[in-house]
């Protein structure tokens, strides 16, 4: 659930007797419907301007989960470590966790903004917006990504967005995913590792993030580091699953000493604080430079501290502050770059004079039938013609259980998942017998140069495409 993994075990089979559901019980979406460009789903087309158009739909709709209870699985596992629990495949979404991490890059225009700003405060504002946008794609995403196999990789090059990205599953127990991305214009490097600690509280599952996220703006010789907020999935026993993020995220600019403190607020008793984010940017002398507020599911604004305090005082006095629903014209007047922002109705209480930092992307109209994927997520598992010849043999796109689930073949997907897990177990036993250690291919353990903490660092060389010594994991 959320950005996190840990429910799939390699200690038990992944039987999916529930997969005998008929196609008629699936959500009503024609898997062969054509996209507007006349191509079938799953195919891509080169537009006239030479930019590749990515698919807008999955090949098949998701199975309904309404007949299945997460609790029916979890109640047998109270007291067990969550990484030992196997969930039926119906609770998954057809993406590996490595692909899920790549969704950080959906709002890469915010990194580009940070690169182009001359003012360090505006750079920090853009980086803060990027850190919040990284969790936005999780909104309503209650499907669980597939646990990556040890040695699994995922690469993504988007020339239209100006970046390339590589990730590797560097550890299985505990599950650790390492990633590295760079701008094609050599303007930034973005890297980190994620190791979530999972807790089951009976009614909810909480994933506390471990691992450092680092963004380097090369032109400005700046490095920013932070850790993700805690993610929690509610109503795992009964009711509709819903997700919240909470906790404090501190973004540090290691060059200037500036710091951004973002408080992802817990929902509270009456849901008043649901999805709220509030925080501030301070300089190295702890002087507040600006206040940031909004919702991680909608948008983020900033204003100066005096305006914010005055507004809050008036609000406490009972002043009539109404929730402003901004029209596109108002947004344009507040932010010259709003042309790139979709039109979304806000429920954020707007403080006059605030600057828009970020707004969530609109989802495709059929998103609810596609695991609530964003347009960016829909394209991640796309396997284009000729790709297999150049991808590493460990790439997620070549993983048969995910591919079959995406295509709606749930029985086959479940059997493939079980086969892959068994193969992984057998390989681990073989290594133990021969007293061989597992060696990662593209990342190595080291020290984060800015925080001094343990980190997984990119070893380089992936894009040279020498895949002769990649492990056989599928």
Order of alpha helices (4+ residues) and beta strands (2+ residues): beta-beta-alpha-beta-alpha-alpha-alpha-beta-beta-beta-beta-beta-beta-beta-beta-beta-beta-beta-beta-beta-beta-beta-alpha-alpha-beta-alpha-alpha-alpha-beta-beta
